[in-house]
Amino acid sequence: MGNSSSLMLRDEEIEEIANETEFNRNQIVRLYSRFLSLDKKGQGFLEREDLLNVPELAVNPLGDRIVDAFFTLAGDEFASEKRLNFRQFARVLAFFQPIDRSKKNSHNGRKEKLKFAFIMYDLNKNGFITREEFKVILNSMVGANITTDQLDKIADRTIEEADVDHDGRISFDEFCKAMEKTDIEEKMSIRFLN
């Protein structure tokens, strides 16, 4: 954004972000307004706590994992410091745009959405989802609604069904194959107003 304290986006910045994200100008301006409202300290970046204060994330049992995925996927010097600038914020939100099948190289295609979902489950970021990692996520989603024994059985069955190479963990390719019949495009889409 040039000067991080600037309250205005320059036309060239909007154009660059539009090319990176496929958001239109109006959407970018609206997202920037939302970004500024989340940046309570006026520092020009968002920290983890800023995102966790978003009401929809605060009540979501996977809110913490979603926020973690934001920082993992943002990828550059600010993200490693657990800070997001507006451009990173917009890039990650692009994962949630509905898929435009008319575009050959969409920034938010099925594979990109699956990558975001996979990162939420891969707690130690080693490129695999283990039984224990899956149990942690499952437990956060269902909490006290199932017994530990039920949780173990669900985790065992899920790993067994998805683990094609039988190494006791799920790779990204195995995850994609296991999710073939899931409408991830719809489940991971937010309608951004124009």
N, C-alpha and C positions, 0 to 999 in steps of 0.2 A: 504494500500500500504506500510505498514511499515512506513518508513519515508515519510511524505507527500511531501517533496521536491524532492524525488527520481524521476528520469526520466525513470526508468526501472521497469517493472513488473517482479516479481519473478515467476518461473514456477508454484510453488504451488498456488500463487494468481490467475494466469491464469486458472489453473485447477478448483479452487473453484468458480471463476466467471463463467466458462463454465458450471459447474454443476448447478449453480443458475439460469443461463439465457438461456442455450442451444445455446449460441454463440460458434462458433468454435475458435480455437486459433488465426487464421489469422484475423477473425472479431474482436476479443478482442484487438489485437494489433492495428488494424486500428482505432477502437473506442478510444483507449487510446491516439493515436496520435491526433485525433480530440479533445479529452478532453483537452490535453495539449495546443492545439492551441487556445481553448476557454478560458483557464485559463491565461488571460493576465497578471495577477499580480504574477503568479508563486507560488500561495499559496497551491496548491494541492487540491483545491476545487473550485466549481463554485458557483457564486451568481446569483441571479435573473437577474441582468443586463447582465451578461455574456451570459445567454441563450436568453435573449431578443435581443441580438446583432446578433444572428444567422439569416441570411437574410431571410430564409423561415419562420421563426417565426415573424420577424419584419414586414413582409407584410401581414401575416395571420390575418384576423380580430379576430380570436380566440387565437392568439399567447399568450396573457397575461393569458388566462384561461388554455392553454396547459402547460405553465410554472408553473402556480399555481398547476396544477395536478401533475407535476413532484415532487414538494416538498411535496405534501400531500402523495403521494404514496411511496416516498423514505423511509420515516419513521425511523428515529433514531435521535440521539442527534444533528447531523449536520443539518438534514432537519428542525428540529424545530427552528434552528438558521438561516434558509433560506440559507443553504449552502449544496452542494452535493459533496461528494467525488466520485472518479471514480467508485467504486463498486456500489454505489447508482445510478449513471448516467447509468451504464450498465444495472442494474436491471430494471430501468424504460424504457429504450429503448427496452428491451426485449418484452414489451407489443406490440411493433410495428412489430415484426417479423411475417412473414406469418405463419399461423397455420400449424403445421405438424400433420396431422391426424393419422399418424402411432404411435404417442406417446400418451399414455393413460393420463398422467398427465402433459400436456404441461403447461409451465409458461406463455404462451401467448394465451390461448384458448379464445373462444367466451366470456365466462363470465368475464375473466380478461380484455378483450378489452372493454366490456360494463361497467365494473367498472370504467375504466379510463374515458370513455365518460360521465358517470353519475357524476363523481367528477367535471368535467368541468362545468356542469350545476348547481350543488349544491353549490351555492355561499357562503352560510353561514355554510356549512359543518355539517348540522344537520341530514343528511340522507334522505332528501326530497327535491324535486324540486317544488317550488311554482309557481304560475302564475307570480308573480313579478320577480322571478329569471329567469324564461323562457323568459320573455319580455326583460330583460337586455341582455341575450345572443342573442336572435333574433335581437334585435336592433343593436348589435355590428356586426352581420352578414350582415344585409341588410341596416342599416343606414338610409339615407334619401331617399331610394328607395321606401318606403311605408309610408303611413300616420299613425298617431297615432291610428286612428280608425281601420285601417287595422291590425296594430300590436296587438291591444286589441282583435280583433276578432280571429286572428290566435292563440294567447295565450289561449283565452277562449276555443276554439275548441280543441286545443291540450290537455289541462288539462282535459277537459270533456271526451275526447276519451280514455285517458290513465288512468284516475283516477277510477279504478275499484271499490274501496271501498267508493267512493264519500266523501272523507274527505277534498277535495279541494287542494290536493297536490299529487305528484307522488313519490312513494317509489321506491327503487331499483328493487324490484320484478315487480312492475307495469311498470317500465322503460324497463326491460328486455322483458316483454310480449309485450309492444308496439313496440319494436324493432325486434320482431320475423322475420319479412319479410325483414329486412334490412340486406344487405350483409356487416356487420360490419367487418368481417374477411378481406375483400378486401379493404374497406374504411380505415381501420386502420392498414395497412401493408406497410412497407417500405422494399424494397429489399436491404439487406445488402450484400455487395460484399464479396466474400471469399478471 
